[in-house]
Amino acid sequence: MQSKKMQMDSNGQWSMQTLGWLMVASWFCASLLSQAMYMAIYGLPYGPEVLIAKMGIYYWFIAGIEVVVWALVATLIYLKMRKVKSIATTEHIAPAR
């Protein structure tokens, strides 16, 4: 099937795009689990003021990582849309005779 080829590059390794989506998925799941655990213990979701108070300077480091992850998400979505647009435009070109 084609989905297998889309995940691998020419060397049989996972492509950077696939690895990027895996990173985003694991980050999202970790965030969701963290929020769920905090809500189970304290009954309320945590906000930035709680994180700053408990983590201090490390909060800004983690916030920077989160900004990088969001930039990665935006880049992956842009690349995916560009790829889909490229495929859509090439499908309408008549084959040479």
Secondary structure by P-SEA (a helix, b strand, c coil): caaaaaaccccccccaaaaaaaaaaaaaaaaaaaaaaaaaaccccccaaaaaaacaaaaaaaaaaaaaaaaaaaaaaaaaaaaaaaaaaaaaccccc
